[in-house]
Amino acid sequence: MKIYTLKSKQNLPISVEEAWQFLSDPRNLKTITPDYMGFKILSGADRPMYPGQLIQYIVTPVAGIKTKWVTEITQVRDHEFFIDEQRFGPYALWHHKHFIKEIPGGVEMEDIVDYKLPMGFLGRLAHPILVEPKLKEIFDYRRQKLIELYGEYSEPDTQNQTQKHDILN
């Protein structure tokens, strides 16, 4: 069983309160998802997130194939973190941790996604060709969209902060 991990960090020039307000509203996921993915919430996004909340949506990640995805918000610590887990969808495992913390001049947002692909050996073959590049592309899109919404972060004493993605095998 091969489990992959994607890590992404981004700093923004906003308060923890402002970051939490945006991230804890499931409807904002559409804002930070590329349009070509055809993201559409079907149910469960009618209130700020809470443990046990189920969110159902449709995505079109590859070749126009629509996929239903159901996630559950399993843990929430206000203004600090939340965790969503796939209950039904394209992955054999999807466990996504979202952390926010105050830093000088803004907030650091960190995502850690642990995931497993279906189809055993075929899934492992598809990972470096299809899945890993697509996930990096989606997180790059999110990074750019958040910069458009909130501006570029600059440390108080230095210039720009960069984002990195690491896929751990």
N, C-alpha and C positions, 0 to 999 in steps of 0.2 A: 504494500500500500504506500503510494507516494503522496505526501502532503507538501504543498508548496506554500510559501509565505511571501506576501507582497507588503513592503513597508513604504510609507510615504509620509513626509513631513512638509509642512508649509507654515510660514509665519505671515501674519496679516496685521496691519496697523489698526486693529479694532479691540474693543474690550471683550473680556470673557462673556459678559452679559450679551453683547451684540452677537458674538459667535454662537453662543448657546441658543439664542432666540432663532437664529437662522437654521442651525443644525437640528434642533429639536422639533422642527415643523416638517413632517414627512413630505409635504407638498413641494418643498424646495428641492427635493431630489431631482425633479424634472428640470429645474433650472440649471443644475450642474451636470446633466447627462447630455451627451451629444444628440442633436436632433435626429441624425440618421438611425439612432437606435429605437426610434418610435416608442419612447417611454410613455406609458399611459397607466395612471393609477386607477384600479378598478374599485377598491374599497380599503377602508381602514386608515385613511389619512385625514380624518375629519377633526382630529384634535392633536395637541402636542403629544409627543411620545410618552409612553408609560410601559412598565414591564408587563409582558403578556399581550401587547398590542400586535395584531396580525395585519400586515399590509400586503394586498394583492395587486399585482401590476402585470402588464404585458411589456416585453422588450423584444426588439428585433436585432439581435447582436450580429448575425451573420447571414448573408445571402437572402435577405428578405424573409427569413423564417421566424414567425412570431412564436414567442415562448412565454408561457405563463410562469410567473415567479411569485412565491409567497415567502415573506420573511416575518420572523417574530422578533420583536424587541425583547430581549431576555433580561437585560440589566440596564438600569439607569441610575447614575449618581449625578443629580442636578449640577450643572456648570462644571463638571469634571469629565464624565465619560458616559458612553452607552455602547451596548453590544447588540448587533443584529445577527440572526442566524437564519439561513435558508431552511424552510420546511418543505418546500416543493420547488423544483426548478432545474436548471441545467447542470448543476454541480452535484457531485456525490457528497461533498461537504463544503459549506461556506460559513465561516465564523469571522465576523468583521467587527473589530474594536475601534472605536472613535474616541480619541482623547483630546482634551483642550486644557491648556494651562496658560496662566499669565506669564508674560516675559516683559522685559523693559521695552516700552513703546508699542506693546501689542499683545498678540496671543499666538501660541504655537498650537497647531492642529496636527495630530499624528493619527494615521490610519495603519492598522495592522490587520491584514486579511490572511487567514489560513484557509486553504481550499484544497479540495481533491477532485480530480476529474473522473468522470465515469468511463467505462469501457476499457479499464485495465491498461494493457500495453498500447492500444490504439490512442487512448487518452494521453498517455505519456509521450507518444510520438507527436500528437497535435499540440502539446504544450508550447514548445519553443517556436513553432511555426505560426500558430493561430492564437492560442489563448494568452500567452505571456505578452506578445505585442499588443493585443487588443486591450488587455487590462492596463498596460502602461499608457496607451493612447487615451483611455477613458480618464485615468488619473491626471494626465497632462492637461486634458480638456478642463477638468475640474479646477486645476490650479489656475489656468488662464481665466476661467470664468470668475473665480473668486477675486482675482486681481482686478478684473473689469469692475466688479461690484464694489470692492473695498479699497483698491489701490495697492501699490507695491509697498512691501515692508522694508524699512531701512533700520538697522540697529542704531541706537543713539550715537555710537561712536564710529560706526563703519557704514559702508554703502550697502549694496544689495545682498540679500540672503538667497541662497539657491536651494532648490528642492532636489531631493534625490529619491529614486526608486530602487529598491533592492528586491530581487526575487531570490529567495533562498531555497536551495534544493535539499 
